[in-house]
């Protein structure tokens, strides 16, 4: 029965979705019957730290789940616009997603915002220095090897949307802004 299902929630920006995220997804399915993946800060895109749109991130996650054999019938992928008011952030989040039983987060600040409201489990991370968006975007911007850190389907989507070119352009824009502000 649907009411007896245990549902876990994983929040991230997924800029881009990488193999470390996939490792976390598999952890959630060790404890839970269903998964909600929240694409946080969904309104941000076309910046160096948030280069991909919410729609592109949905495509990345969806494609990587199919590629990895994860049952899409057990998954929800929900983009959520960030609420900058931290006191109401958790209520905002709950209003945007289906009911969930466990929040998975390694972020101490997020844990402090939800403490006492929901069970929080800190996930185990795999190769955290390699599998993180900042590192992957840096590798892309420097024309270094980045594809091995992503599911193949995600790398294909990034190529389809000219993501590497976009990231390089956005980095140059960011550096130009710093130079302008230094004057």
PyMOL commands that set and color helices and strands:
alter all, ss='L'
color gray80, all
select helices_A, chain A and resi 2-4+19-31+54-68+72-74+89-96+108-114+133-141+147-149+152-160+163-182
alter helices_A, ss='H'
color red, helices_A
select strands_A, chain A and resi 7-12+34-39+75-79+102-104+119-121
alter strands_A, ss='S'
color yellow, strands_A
deselect
rebuild
show_as cartoon
